[in-house]
Amino acid sequence: MGRGSMASPEDFAADEIRLLVRLERIGGCISIVAVFCIFVAYTFFPKVRNVQNTFIVFASVSNVGASVASIIAFDGLREGKTSTLCKAQSFLFEMFMQSDPWWSLAMAINVLLVFYFRATPDSFARWWWIYCLVCYGGPFAIALTLLLSKTPNRGPVYGEATIWCWVDRQWDDIRIYTYYMLIWICIVGSLFCYALVGWHVFRSRDRLRSLTATTSRDPAAVELARHEENEGCYGTVVTEVQVTSSASTSQPPPASAKRYHPTNLDTDLGSRSVFEHSPTHVPSGFTQYFSSVESTGQRHRNAPPSRLTRAVSSTIASARRFVVADPVKRAYLRTSFLFAISVLVTWIPSSLNRIHSWVAGSSPYEYHVATAAVLPLQGLWNSVIFFVTSWNVFQRHRRNTAASAAAAQAIDRLHQDTANRTVARGSGGGGDNRQYGSLHSETDLGDCDSRTISSEIELQRRSKSQGTSTPPV
């Protein structure tokens, strides 16, 4: 397939190599700091220790190994393909770099179990050892096998991989079958699981209310129903009825022909105005009555929704069918899906680079730059997902901490005020309530003191009103 002219570090200029080294090391350092923040938050904030964040923590352990390998950069190649540093870097890349997609597939399978088999996310806690055995043990077995493998013709498997130490160029097919193929099986499997979950939620929206949410009626259906219900008359219809009667003498209009003032009638056709007119001149012996009925129908109705409005409403309504009512399941699905998307975005540039070099025999320098810039940042994306999906938990913790601090300060002030009153009461004349009341304002008195003084004042007032004297207390 033309793999004899693959690029090597010697083909790059010194400035190009320095750029690759900077990208690898900067990305690796950023990921290590981001992963450290995840570990700190997970350790000191118990509220964020849910199932989805636990998956991210386990995946972040792999990011540490991949970040260390990225920080090594070109140093392994400078030491030589057979050096210990080069082999260590190759082992770290083979084991830890592909572990993220494995954890992504594990999360997707759990989401599938939650929605299809009604399992609770917390029920997976007793199976963590199985997840670790598969997602760590699988890549470890592959990396160890490649470390121990070599042939007389092609030599050891680990060696030069253009921008760092990894699977040697002589073993290019091993790169595909033991690395990229497995990674894309995990990515496609994750997306397939989420597609099944979406289809299940859409189909079960009305039957499984514990898994789906119908937060509002279908806006498009409501608009169309109103439009069809109100379809009918447009414009104004006036019906005039003339009644002529003759008599020998002029008679007043019958009681049934009373004059009506404009009145609004609530009908299916809209508002109607009913009124009657008496003729300005009626010949003797004849009585004429004119009755007019006006129907405005849709005069004051809004115009029917446009095609764009109906299309937008239908799209929004369709999207709402995928909303999950259970907040725990919704958070679990959101975190897992974001994790799968981050894995997909991370591996697209590297996969294109590898496919191009496998088919054409070499890759442009820009492809290597994209690979060196994106792959080491897996820890950063995991940190972003962790803190974004847990932001409400941190906000609640901050509010609770502030409220607890305010309550503690209020209790301290209350204790201090009580101590001050006790000291003042002891130095003010042996606890004389009357003297204490003359020295301090009423707001400084306790509830018991206030009730005692009020009772004494009330007794004195009643005694004076009855003309008697009350002995001093």
Secondary structure, DSSP 8 states (H G I E B T S, - for coil): ---TT---GGGS-HHHHHHHHHHHHHHHHHHHHHHHHHHHHHHH-GGG-SHHHHHHHHHHHHHHHHHHHHHHTTHHHHH-TTSHHHHHHHHHHHHHTTHHHHHHHHHHHHHHHHHHS---GGGGGGGHHHHHHHHHHHHHHHHHHHHH-EETTTEESEEE-SSSEEE-GGGHHHHIIIIIHHHHHHHHHHHHHHHHHHHHHHHTTTT-TTT----S--HHHHHHHHHHHH-S-EEEEEEEEEEEEE-SS-----GGG-------EEETTEEEEEEEE--S---TTEEEEEEEEEEEETTTS-----HHHHHHHHHHHHHHTT--S-HHHHHHHHHHHHHHHHHHHHHHHHHHHHHHHHHHS---HHHHHHHHHHGGGHHHHHHHHHHHHTHHHHHHHHHHHHHHHHHHHHHHHHHHHHHHHHHHHHTTTTT-HHHHHHHS-GGGS-HHHHHHHHHHHHHHHHHHHTT------
